Amino acid sequence: MVDAAEQSQGGGSILPLLLLVGVFALMYFLVIRPQSQRRKQMTQMQNAVEEGAPVMTLSGLYGTVVSSEGDSVVLEVSPGVTNRYARAAIAKVLTDEEAVKAGLAPNEDAVDEDDVPVTDAAVVESPAVEPSAVETPVAEKPAPEAPRDPAADPAKGSTDRS
């Protein structure tokens, strides 16, 4: 009976060790490896940014790359307005469709008002009128009324006849 008790306590099983190694391997393949691949792709994208590329920063600012110098890029966020950002702040380079939605590129599919042909039905001619010939009506103010003297009013008649 003593031999049976010693064998069950000191079993030396390898199963818990394999389970622990399996959990670490699962964590590596599901979490660590994909994250490092994403980081590597992001770094490659940030280093390959060219001038004129529409981009979005990590903070959500849309702009066009004007110049790049080492670890920084200059973005034009509005006509004539530029900002300097760290190259690592670029979240993604926008596709043509995304750039149109962000307002960084002209929409070639949209019909511009200047591109619509003018037809005879749309033309309405109005006579040319000089601004000096147009008279604006001026509201006349009524003359202020003088205070009435009851004695001088012929309609009421005065009772005082001297």
mmCIF file of the C-alpha atoms, coordinates in Angstrom:
data_MODEL
# 
_entry.id   MODEL 
# 
loop_
_atom_site.group_PDB 
_atom_site.id 
_atom_site.type_symbol 
_atom_site.label_atom_id 
_atom_site.label_alt_id 
_atom_site.label_comp_id 
_atom_site.label_asym_id 
_atom_site.label_entity_id 
_atom_site.label_seq_id 
_atom_site.pdbx_PDB_ins_code 
_atom_site.Cartn_x 
_atom_site.Cartn_y 
_atom_site.Cartn_z 
_atom_site.occupancy 
_atom_site.B_iso_or_equiv 
_atom_site.pdbx_formal_charge 
_atom_site.auth_seq_id 
_atom_site.auth_comp_id 
_atom_site.auth_asym_id 
_atom_site.auth_atom_id 
_atom_site.pdbx_PDB_model_num 
ATOM 1   C CA . MET A 1 1   ? 0.000   0.000   0.000   1.00 0.00 ? 1   MET A CA 1 
ATOM 2   C CA . VAL A 1 2   ? 2.887   2.357   0.609   1.00 0.00 ? 2   VAL A CA 1 
ATOM 3   C CA . ASP A 1 3   ? 4.106   1.800   -2.958  1.00 0.00 ? 3   ASP A CA 1 
ATOM 4   C CA . ALA A 1 4   ? 0.747   2.818   -4.431  1.00 0.00 ? 4   ALA A CA 1 
ATOM 5   C CA . ALA A 1 5   ? 0.653   6.100   -2.451  1.00 0.00 ? 5   ALA A CA 1 
ATOM 6   C CA . GLU A 1 6   ? 4.165   7.080   -3.551  1.00 0.00 ? 6   GLU A CA 1 
ATOM 7   C CA . GLN A 1 7   ? 3.411   6.461   -7.196  1.00 0.00 ? 7   GLN A CA 1 
ATOM 8   C CA . SER A 1 8   ? 0.236   8.586   -7.229  1.00 0.00 ? 8   SER A CA 1 
ATOM 9   C CA . GLN A 1 9   ? 1.879   11.622  -5.583  1.00 0.00 ? 9   GLN A CA 1 
ATOM 10  C CA . GLY A 1 10  ? 5.089   11.842  -7.544  1.00 0.00 ? 10  GLY A CA 1 
ATOM 11  C CA . GLY A 1 11  ? 3.564   10.899  -10.853 1.00 0.00 ? 11  GLY A CA 1 
ATOM 12  C CA . GLY A 1 12  ? 5.929   13.133  -12.924 1.00 0.00 ? 12  GLY A CA 1 
ATOM 13  C CA . SER A 1 13  ? 3.284   13.777  -15.558 1.00 0.00 ? 13  SER A CA 1 
ATOM 14  C CA . ILE A 1 14  ? 4.241   15.942  -18.528 1.00 0.00 ? 14  ILE A CA 1 
ATOM 15  C CA . LEU A 1 15  ? 0.642   16.989  -19.285 1.00 0.00 ? 15  LEU A CA 1 
ATOM 16  C CA . PRO A 1 16  ? 0.606   20.267  -17.240 1.00 0.00 ? 16  PRO A CA 1 
ATOM 17  C CA . LEU A 1 17  ? 3.855   21.361  -18.880 1.00 0.00 ? 17  LEU A CA 1 
ATOM 18  C CA . LEU A 1 18  ? 2.455   20.690  -22.369 1.00 0.00 ? 18  LEU A CA 1 
ATOM 19  C CA . LEU A 1 19  ? -0.698  22.601  -21.481 1.00 0.00 ? 19  LEU A CA 1 
ATOM 20  C CA . LEU A 1 20  ? 1.343   25.629  -20.368 1.00 0.00 ? 20  LEU A CA 1 
ATOM 21  C CA . VAL A 1 21  ? 3.472   25.558  -23.548 1.00 0.00 ? 21  VAL A CA 1 
ATOM 22  C CA . GLY A 1 22  ? 0.302   25.236  -25.643 1.00 0.00 ? 22  GLY A CA 1 
ATOM 23  C CA . VAL A 1 23  ? -1.248  28.347  -24.039 1.00 0.00 ? 23  VAL A CA 1 
ATOM 24  C CA . PHE A 1 24  ? 1.887   30.396  -24.757 1.00 0.00 ? 24  PHE A CA 1 
ATOM 25  C CA . ALA A 1 25  ? 1.994   29.150  -28.362 1.00 0.00 ? 25  ALA A CA 1 
ATOM 26  C CA . LEU A 1 26  ? -1.682  30.036  -28.814 1.00 0.00 ? 26  LEU A CA 1 
ATOM 27  C CA . MET A 1 27  ? -1.073  33.536  -27.406 1.00 0.00 ? 27  MET A CA 1 
ATOM 28  C CA . TYR A 1 28  ? 1.869   34.008  -29.772 1.00 0.00 ? 28  TYR A CA 1 
ATOM 29  C CA . PHE A 1 29  ? -0.037  33.011  -32.903 1.00 0.00 ? 29  PHE A CA 1 
ATOM 30  C CA . LEU A 1 30  ? -3.285  34.801  -32.021 1.00 0.00 ? 30  LEU A CA 1 
ATOM 31  C CA . VAL A 1 31  ? -1.996  38.025  -30.427 1.00 0.00 ? 31  VAL A CA 1 
ATOM 32  C CA . ILE A 1 32  ? 1.709   38.758  -30.645 1.00 0.00 ? 32  ILE A CA 1 
ATOM 33  C CA . ARG A 1 33  ? 2.497   37.712  -34.220 1.00 0.00 ? 33  ARG A CA 1 
ATOM 34  C CA . PRO A 1 34  ? -0.440  39.534  -35.929 1.00 0.00 ? 34  PRO A CA 1 
ATOM 35  C CA . GLN A 1 35  ? 0.295   42.676  -33.927 1.00 0.00 ? 35  GLN A CA 1 
ATOM 36  C CA . SER A 1 36  ? 3.954   42.706  -34.963 1.00 0.00 ? 36  SER A CA 1 
ATOM 37  C CA . GLN A 1 37  ? 2.956   42.146  -38.610 1.00 0.00 ? 37  GLN A CA 1 
ATOM 38  C CA . ARG A 1 38  ? 0.545   45.105  -38.459 1.00 0.00 ? 38  ARG A CA 1 
ATOM 39  C CA . ARG A 1 39  ? 3.242   47.271  -36.888 1.00 0.00 ? 39  ARG A CA 1 
ATOM 40  C CA . LYS A 1 40  ? 5.694   46.287  -39.640 1.00 0.00 ? 40  LYS A CA 1 
ATOM 41  C CA . GLN A 1 41  ? 3.144   47.074  -42.388 1.00 0.00 ? 41  GLN A CA 1 
ATOM 42  C CA . MET A 1 42  ? 2.346   50.432  -40.764 1.00 0.00 ? 42  MET A CA 1 
ATOM 43  C CA . THR A 1 43  ? 6.033   51.378  -40.623 1.00 0.00 ? 43  THR A CA 1 
ATOM 44  C CA . GLN A 1 44  ? 6.493   50.419  -44.285 1.00 0.00 ? 44  GLN A CA 1 
ATOM 45  C CA . MET A 1 45  ? 3.462   52.483  -45.296 1.00 0.00 ? 45  MET A CA 1 
ATOM 46  C CA . GLN A 1 46  ? 4.645   55.510  -43.307 1.00 0.00 ? 46  GLN A CA 1 
ATOM 47  C CA . ASN A 1 47  ? 8.124   55.339  -44.824 1.00 0.00 ? 47  ASN A CA 1 
ATOM 48  C CA . ALA A 1 48  ? 6.742   55.006  -48.365 1.00 0.00 ? 48  ALA A CA 1 
ATOM 49  C CA . VAL A 1 49  ? 4.545   58.144  -48.201 1.00 0.00 ? 49  VAL A CA 1 
ATOM 50  C CA . GLU A 1 50  ? 5.211   60.388  -51.198 1.00 0.00 ? 50  GLU A CA 1 
ATOM 51  C CA . GLU A 1 51  ? 4.547   64.060  -51.837 1.00 0.00 ? 51  GLU A CA 1 
ATOM 52  C CA . GLY A 1 52  ? 1.033   64.700  -53.081 1.00 0.00 ? 52  GLY A CA 1 
ATOM 53  C CA . ALA A 1 53  ? -0.452  61.648  -51.360 1.00 0.00 ? 53  ALA A CA 1 
ATOM 54  C CA . PRO A 1 54  ? -3.731  62.201  -49.513 1.00 0.00 ? 54  PRO A CA 1 
ATOM 55  C CA . VAL A 1 55  ? -3.396  60.889  -45.953 1.00 0.00 ? 55  VAL A CA 1 
ATOM 56  C CA . MET A 1 56  ? -5.261  60.676  -42.654 1.00 0.00 ? 56  MET A CA 1 
ATOM 57  C CA . THR A 1 57  ? -3.428  61.147  -39.363 1.00 0.00 ? 57  THR A CA 1 
ATOM 58  C CA . LEU A 1 58  ? -4.012  59.127  -36.205 1.00 0.00 ? 58  LEU A CA 1 
ATOM 59  C CA . SER A 1 59  ? -6.056  62.045  -34.817 1.00 0.00 ? 59  SER A CA 1 
ATOM 60  C CA . GLY A 1 60  ? -8.360  61.974  -37.858 1.00 0.00 ? 60  GLY A CA 1 
ATOM 61  C CA . LEU A 1 61  ? -6.992  65.028  -39.691 1.00 0.00 ? 61  LEU A CA 1 
ATOM 62  C CA . TYR A 1 62  ? -7.099  64.748  -43.481 1.00 0.00 ? 62  TYR A CA 1 
ATOM 63  C CA . GLY A 1 63  ? -4.412  66.384  -45.569 1.00 0.00 ? 63  GLY A CA 1 
ATOM 64  C CA . THR A 1 64  ? -2.118  66.143  -48.566 1.00 0.00 ? 64  THR A CA 1 
ATOM 65  C CA . VAL A 1 65  ? 1.617   65.558  -48.112 1.00 0.00 ? 65  VAL A CA 1 
ATOM 66  C CA . VAL A 1 66  ? 3.532   68.635  -49.280 1.00 0.00 ? 66  VAL A CA 1 
ATOM 67  C CA . SER A 1 67  ? 7.016   67.543  -48.262 1.00 0.00 ? 67  SER A CA 1 
ATOM 68  C CA . SER A 1 68  ? 8.743   64.939  -46.131 1.00 0.00 ? 68  SER A CA 1 
ATOM 69  C CA . GLU A 1 69  ? 11.970  65.447  -44.222 1.00 0.00 ? 69  GLU A CA 1 
ATOM 70  C CA . GLY A 1 70  ? 13.358  62.557  -42.207 1.00 0.00 ? 70  GLY A CA 1 
ATOM 71  C CA . ASP A 1 71  ? 10.922  61.662  -39.442 1.00 0.00 ? 71  ASP A CA 1 
ATOM 72  C CA . SER A 1 72  ? 8.457   64.468  -40.198 1.00 0.00 ? 72  SER A CA 1 
ATOM 73  C CA . VAL A 1 73  ? 6.035   65.349  -42.971 1.00 0.00 ? 73  VAL A CA 1 
ATOM 74  C CA . VAL A 1 74  ? 4.347   68.628  -43.862 1.00 0.00 ? 74  VAL A CA 1 
ATOM 75  C CA . LEU A 1 75  ? 0.624   68.272  -44.597 1.00 0.00 ? 75  LEU A CA 1 
ATOM 76  C CA . GLU A 1 76  ? -1.555  70.811  -46.379 1.00 0.00 ? 76  GLU A CA 1 
ATOM 77  C CA . VAL A 1 77  ? -4.835  70.621  -44.484 1.00 0.00 ? 77  VAL A CA 1 
ATOM 78  C CA . SER A 1 78  ? -6.543  73.490  -46.303 1.00 0.00 ? 78  SER A CA 1 
ATOM 79  C CA . PRO A 1 79  ? -5.461  75.638  -49.257 1.00 0.00 ? 79  PRO A CA 1 
ATOM 80  C CA . GLY A 1 80  ? -2.473  77.591  -47.983 1.00 0.00 ? 80  GLY A CA 1 
ATOM 81  C CA . VAL A 1 81  ? -2.522  76.026  -44.482 1.00 0.00 ? 81  VAL A CA 1 
ATOM 82  C CA . THR A 1 82  ? 0.253   73.556  -43.663 1.00 0.00 ? 82  THR A CA 1 
ATOM 83  C CA . ASN A 1 83  ? 1.084   71.607  -40.507 1.00 0.00 ? 83  ASN A CA 1 
ATOM 84  C CA . ARG A 1 84  ? 4.160   69.584  -39.596 1.00 0.00 ? 84  ARG A CA 1 
ATOM 85  C CA . TYR A 1 85  ? 3.538   66.083  -38.209 1.00 0.00 ? 85  TYR A CA 1 
ATOM 86  C CA . ALA A 1 86  ? 5.689   63.176  -37.149 1.00 0.00 ? 86  ALA A CA 1 
ATOM 87  C CA . ARG A 1 87  ? 5.784   60.522  -39.841 1.00 0.00 ? 87  ARG A CA 1 
ATOM 88  C CA . ALA A 1 88  ? 4.512   58.016  -37.265 1.00 0.00 ? 88  ALA A CA 1 
ATOM 89  C CA . ALA A 1 89  ? 1.308   60.092  -36.925 1.00 0.00 ? 89  ALA A CA 1 
ATOM 90  C CA . ILE A 1 90  ? 0.116   59.022  -40.392 1.00 0.00 ? 90  ILE A CA 1 
ATOM 91  C CA . ALA A 1 91  ? -2.602  56.416  -39.949 1.00 0.00 ? 91  ALA A CA 1 
ATOM 92  C CA . LYS A 1 92  ? -3.174  55.571  -43.600 1.00 0.00 ? 92  LYS A CA 1 
ATOM 93  C CA . VAL A 1 93  ? -2.752  56.700  -47.165 1.00 0.00 ? 93  VAL A CA 1 
ATOM 94  C CA . LEU A 1 94  ? -6.182  57.312  -48.661 1.00 0.00 ? 94  LEU A CA 1 
ATOM 95  C CA . THR A 1 95  ? -7.485  55.677  -51.807 1.00 0.00 ? 95  THR A CA 1 
ATOM 96  C CA . ASP A 1 96  ? -8.950  57.839  -54.580 1.00 0.00 ? 96  ASP A CA 1 
ATOM 97  C CA . GLU A 1 97  ? -12.494 57.188  -53.355 1.00 0.00 ? 97  GLU A CA 1 
ATOM 98  C CA . GLU A 1 98  ? -11.604 58.052  -49.757 1.00 0.00 ? 98  GLU A CA 1 
ATOM 99  C CA . ALA A 1 99  ? -9.800  61.217  -50.896 1.00 0.00 ? 99  ALA A CA 1 
ATOM 100 C CA . VAL A 1 100 ? -12.919 62.385  -52.766 1.00 0.00 ? 100 VAL A CA 1 
ATOM 101 C CA . LYS A 1 101 ? -15.080 61.756  -49.677 1.00 0.00 ? 101 LYS A CA 1 
ATOM 102 C CA . ALA A 1 102 ? -12.602 63.689  -47.515 1.00 0.00 ? 102 ALA A CA 1 
ATOM 103 C CA . GLY A 1 103 ? -12.634 66.599  -49.980 1.00 0.00 ? 103 GLY A CA 1 
ATOM 104 C CA . LEU A 1 104 ? -8.953  66.275  -50.889 1.00 0.00 ? 104 LEU A CA 1 
ATOM 105 C CA . ALA A 1 105 ? -9.523  65.359  -54.540 1.00 0.00 ? 105 ALA A CA 1 
ATOM 106 C CA . PRO A 1 106 ? -12.051 66.599  -57.077 1.00 0.00 ? 106 PRO A CA 1 
ATOM 107 C CA . ASN A 1 107 ? -14.964 64.295  -57.796 1.00 0.00 ? 107 ASN A CA 1 
ATOM 108 C CA . GLU A 1 108 ? -14.773 63.497  -61.500 1.00 0.00 ? 108 GLU A CA 1 
ATOM 109 C CA . ASP A 1 109 ? -18.173 61.780  -61.532 1.00 0.00 ? 109 ASP A CA 1 
ATOM 110 C CA . ALA A 1 110 ? -20.054 64.796  -60.215 1.00 0.00 ? 110 ALA A CA 1 
ATOM 111 C CA . VAL A 1 111 ? -21.625 67.183  -62.712 1.00 0.00 ? 111 VAL A CA 1 
ATOM 112 C CA . ASP A 1 112 ? -20.308 70.687  -62.339 1.00 0.00 ? 112 ASP A CA 1 
ATOM 113 C CA . GLU A 1 113 ? -22.742 73.552  -62.884 1.00 0.00 ? 113 GLU A CA 1 
ATOM 114 C CA . ASP A 1 114 ? -20.382 75.046  -65.463 1.00 0.00 ? 114 ASP A CA 1 
ATOM 115 C CA . ASP A 1 115 ? -20.420 71.809  -67.470 1.00 0.00 ? 115 ASP A CA 1 
ATOM 116 C CA . VAL A 1 116 ? -24.210 71.798  -68.023 1.00 0.00 ? 116 VAL A CA 1 
ATOM 117 C CA . PRO A 1 117 ? -25.120 73.138  -71.480 1.00 0.00 ? 117 PRO A CA 1 
ATOM 118 C CA . VAL A 1 118 ? -27.376 76.177  -71.490 1.00 0.00 ? 118 VAL A CA 1 
ATOM 119 C CA . THR A 1 119 ? -30.544 75.802  -73.533 1.00 0.00 ? 119 THR A CA 1 
ATOM 120 C CA . ASP A 1 120 ? -32.819 78.520  -74.910 1.00 0.00 ? 120 ASP A CA 1 
ATOM 121 C CA . ALA A 1 121 ? -35.510 77.607  -72.402 1.00 0.00 ? 121 ALA A CA 1 
ATOM 122 C CA . ALA A 1 122 ? -33.133 78.272  -69.530 1.00 0.00 ? 122 ALA A CA 1 
ATOM 123 C CA . VAL A 1 123 ? -32.201 81.753  -70.749 1.00 0.00 ? 123 VAL A CA 1 
ATOM 124 C CA . VAL A 1 124 ? -34.397 84.496  -69.403 1.00 0.00 ? 124 VAL A CA 1 
ATOM 125 C CA . GLU A 1 125 ? -33.633 87.945  -70.671 1.00 0.00 ? 125 GLU A CA 1 
ATOM 126 C CA . SER A 1 126 ? -34.371 90.894  -68.503 1.00 0.00 ? 126 SER A CA 1 
ATOM 127 C CA . PRO A 1 127 ? -34.110 94.507  -69.648 1.00 0.00 ? 127 PRO A CA 1 
ATOM 128 C CA . ALA A 1 128 ? -31.022 96.284  -68.494 1.00 0.00 ? 128 ALA A CA 1 
ATOM 129 C CA . VAL A 1 129 ? -31.949 98.954  -66.004 1.00 0.00 ? 129 VAL A CA 1 
ATOM 130 C CA . GLU A 1 130 ? -29.563 101.520 -64.668 1.00 0.00 ? 130 GLU A CA 1 
ATOM 131 C CA . PRO A 1 131 ? -29.509 101.790 -60.904 1.00 0.00 ? 131 PRO A CA 1 
ATOM 132 C CA . SER A 1 132 ? -30.123 105.567 -61.035 1.00 0.00 ? 132 SER A CA 1 
ATOM 133 C CA . ALA A 1 133 ? -33.293 105.081 -63.102 1.00 0.00 ? 133 ALA A CA 1 
ATOM 134 C CA . VAL A 1 134 ? -34.872 102.909 -60.446 1.00 0.00 ? 134 VAL A CA 1 
ATOM 135 C CA . GLU A 1 135 ? -36.794 104.960 -57.952 1.00 0.00 ? 135 GLU A CA 1 
ATOM 136 C CA . THR A 1 136 ? -37.454 103.603 -54.563 1.00 0.00 ? 136 THR A CA 1 
ATOM 137 C CA . PRO A 1 137 ? -40.671 104.736 -52.965 1.00 0.00 ? 137 PRO A CA 1 
ATOM 138 C CA . VAL A 1 138 ? -40.097 106.983 -50.003 1.00 0.00 ? 138 VAL A CA 1 
ATOM 139 C CA . ALA A 1 139 ? -42.675 106.892 -47.286 1.00 0.00 ? 139 ALA A CA 1 
ATOM 140 C CA . GLU A 1 140 ? -43.828 110.397 -46.511 1.00 0.00 ? 140 GLU A CA 1 
ATOM 141 C CA . LYS A 1 141 ? -44.395 111.314 -42.929 1.00 0.00 ? 141 LYS A CA 1 
ATOM 142 C CA . PRO A 1 142 ? -47.664 113.062 -42.158 1.00 0.00 ? 142 PRO A CA 1 
ATOM 143 C CA . ALA A 1 143 ? -47.306 116.644 -41.023 1.00 0.00 ? 143 ALA A CA 1 
ATOM 144 C CA . PRO A 1 144 ? -47.561 117.010 -37.279 1.00 0.00 ? 144 PRO A CA 1 
ATOM 145 C CA . GLU A 1 145 ? -50.954 118.273 -36.218 1.00 0.00 ? 145 GLU A CA 1 
ATOM 146 C CA . ALA A 1 146 ? -51.182 121.578 -34.371 1.00 0.00 ? 146 ALA A CA 1 
ATOM 147 C CA . PRO A 1 147 ? -52.885 121.543 -30.998 1.00 0.00 ? 147 PRO A CA 1 
ATOM 148 C CA . ARG A 1 148 ? -56.526 122.481 -31.390 1.00 0.00 ? 148 ARG A CA 1 
ATOM 149 C CA . ASP A 1 149 ? -58.154 125.301 -29.588 1.00 0.00 ? 149 ASP A CA 1 
ATOM 150 C CA . PRO A 1 150 ? -61.801 124.491 -28.811 1.00 0.00 ? 150 PRO A CA 1 
ATOM 151 C CA . ALA A 1 151 ? -62.742 128.164 -29.112 1.00 0.00 ? 151 ALA A CA 1 
ATOM 152 C CA . ALA A 1 152 ? -61.411 128.381 -32.638 1.00 0.00 ? 152 ALA A CA 1 
ATOM 153 C CA . ASP A 1 153 ? -63.180 125.281 -33.879 1.00 0.00 ? 153 ASP A CA 1 
ATOM 154 C CA . PRO A 1 154 ? -66.171 126.335 -36.003 1.00 0.00 ? 154 PRO A CA 1 
ATOM 155 C CA . ALA A 1 155 ? -67.666 122.848 -36.000 1.00 0.00 ? 155 ALA A CA 1 
ATOM 156 C CA . LYS A 1 156 ? -68.176 122.675 -32.291 1.00 0.00 ? 156 LYS A CA 1 
ATOM 157 C CA . GLY A 1 157 ? -69.378 126.177 -31.983 1.00 0.00 ? 157 GLY A CA 1 
ATOM 158 C CA . SER A 1 158 ? -68.529 128.139 -29.020 1.00 0.00 ? 158 SER A CA 1 
ATOM 159 C CA . THR A 1 159 ? -70.943 128.991 -26.302 1.00 0.00 ? 159 THR A CA 1 
ATOM 160 C CA . ASP A 1 160 ? -69.055 132.057 -25.432 1.00 0.00 ? 160 ASP A CA 1 
ATOM 161 C CA . ARG A 1 161 ? -70.254 134.815 -27.716 1.00 0.00 ? 161 ARG A CA 1 
ATOM 162 C CA . SER A 1 162 ? -69.276 138.163 -26.586 1.00 0.00 ? 162 SER A CA 1 
# 
